Amino acid sequence: ALTRVVLCTLMLADLFNRIPDVEAHYTDFGVLPRSEYITNFAQKWMVSLYMWGGTPLAVYTLMAIQACFVFGLLIGWRTRLMHFLSWIFLISLHGRNPYVLQAGDVLLRQVMFWTMFLPMGAKWSVDAANNALRDSDPPPKHFASVVSFGLILQIFIVYFYTWLLKTGVEWRDGTAVWFALNLDHFSTPVARFLIEHRWMTVFLTHFTFYFELLGPFLAFMPFWTQGFRIIAVVGMLGMHIGFGLGLKIGLFVFVSCASWLPFIPAMVWDRLEAWLDKRRAQNAIVAYDAECGFCRRGARFITHMLLLRRTSVVTGQSDPKLDAAMRAADSWVYVDHAGATHVGGDAAIAMVRASPLFWWSAPVLGFGPFRSLIHRWYAF
């Protein structure tokens, strides 16, 4: 779920970032008109949905459609289909003008391809909530297949061949990072700080050189697998965050970090879940009208997405007090762990406050204008 959300957020941010340059990069009025591209540059079997229109309006329309598919994948609605369509539009966008791409775009396409065959909607998604409504068996905590091996192998190839290309003497004498940070077009204030401390750049050069070789192997370790994967994930995330702090290299840093999220072992998620369980409200109740099928689905869906696993979802008619409160307010009812009763929009805000993931947003939602909007939405 984390990988799905991060990848979709990156794709939506990337689409937004390309909007100012749509006319210059993706239309017949820019640097690469379709006729010129097809005649002189396009590969024979190149397919791009973005070739269907050459005006800014056509491209903006296609981008809007792509954003809808990516948002569907983000929330996990018909996850496999949304993933496939998002990938098709992604390679179409990249295929329309490959001369404005960078390594991060290539890696994003690869990660999107391999994860398309993984159970990306198994957790914290609309699909998972619908499965819970049907009382389906929960998805397994572990997933192993040829595809998961292919994803590991893909990431291994990226870093192993990157390491093989580091043949220059600067990678041996520790000056490679210092030279990279001296590229004024890419450097940041952090880079200028590091340049003044030469010993740091020497350490970072040697760390990058050896960890790009060692890190991917750690993901394949057949013994103490979870421990080695934690070391690999933490090391790679730290290395790429360091790249991003020192150099302005765009999407590459974020996609590289996202590509390692599927390797976070189950042990980490189990401990995180145990910690979240301590924060979850216990003995809380959500009551809905038994005669309203939509109310049942809505209550189960909201408790699922807010990670309120210890909250009971019951019919209001099952308890006289709940039934009286429900009928008096003509609303669903939420009874928090302290026994306080909430109805209507206030019930939604109280559930958000009890969520171990979204509790921080409850004060904002409870602020006057936002609270009024929530009540109007509920009344509608």
C-alpha positions, 0 to 999 in steps of 0.5 A: 500500500505504501509503495502504491501511494508513493508511486501514484503521488510521484506520478501526479506530481510529475504530471503537474510539473509538466503542465507549464511546458505542455505546448513546448514539449508535447504539441505540434506548436513546440519543439517536436511536432508529431510529423517531425517526430514520426519522420525523423526520430520515432522508433518503428514500433513506438506507440503513444496515446499522446500522438492522438492530438497535437493541440494543447487542449488535446494534451491537457485532456489526455493528462486529465484522463491519466490523472484520473487513472492514477488517482484510481490506483492511489485509492486502490479502486479496481487496482489491477485495471487502474495500474495497467491503464496508468502504466499505459499512459505513463509510457505514452507520455514518455514516448511522445517526447523522450528527449525531455526524460531522465533516469528517474522516468526510466526507473519509474516505468520499470517499477510500475511494470513489475508492481503491476503484477503484485497485489498492490490493492491488498491493503488500505484500498477500496478493493480491500475494503470491499473484500472486507464487506464481503467477509472474504479471507484476508490477503496473505502477509507474505507474497512470493512469486516469479514477479517479486523475484523479477522486481528484485532482479530489476533493482539489482541490475540497476545498481550492479551495472551502475557500479560497473560503470564507475571505472574512473580513478575518481571513484578510487581516490575518493574525489567523485562526489566532490566533482559532482557537487561542484556542478553549479547547475545541480548543486544545492546549499548542502553541496556547497557545505560538503565541498568545504569539508573534503573528508565528508566527500571522500567518505560519501564517495567510498560509501556510494561505490561500495554500497551500490555493489553490496546493497542489492546483494543484501536483498538476495540473502537466503539467511537472516533475510529480514535483517539484511533487507532492513540494512539494504533499505535503510542504506539505499534510502539514506544514500538517495536522500543524500543525493537529493540533499546535495544535487537537484536531480529531480524525480530520480531521487524519489523514484529510487527511494520508492523502488526500495519500499517493497523490500521493507520486510514483514517484521517491520510492518508487524511491529508497526502494526503492534505500535498502531494497535496501542494507539487505536481506540478500543471499545469504540462503536459505529452504529448504522441503520440496518435498513440502509445497505449503503450505510453499512458499506459506508461505515465499514469502508470508513473504519477500514480506511481510517485503520480503526480495526478495534472499532465495532461496526454494528446495527443501531437496532442492536442496542436500545440506546444506540437506536434512540440516538440514531433515530433522534439525529437521523444519523449514524452514531459513533461512540468513542472509547470514553463513551461519548456519543457523536452523530452526523459530521461530528461522528466523522471528525471523531473517527478521524481523531481516533485514527492512528494515521490521520489523528493529526488532521482532526483539529483542522477538520473541526475548525469552523469552515471545514466542520461546516462543510463536513456537516453539509456533505453529510446532510447531502 
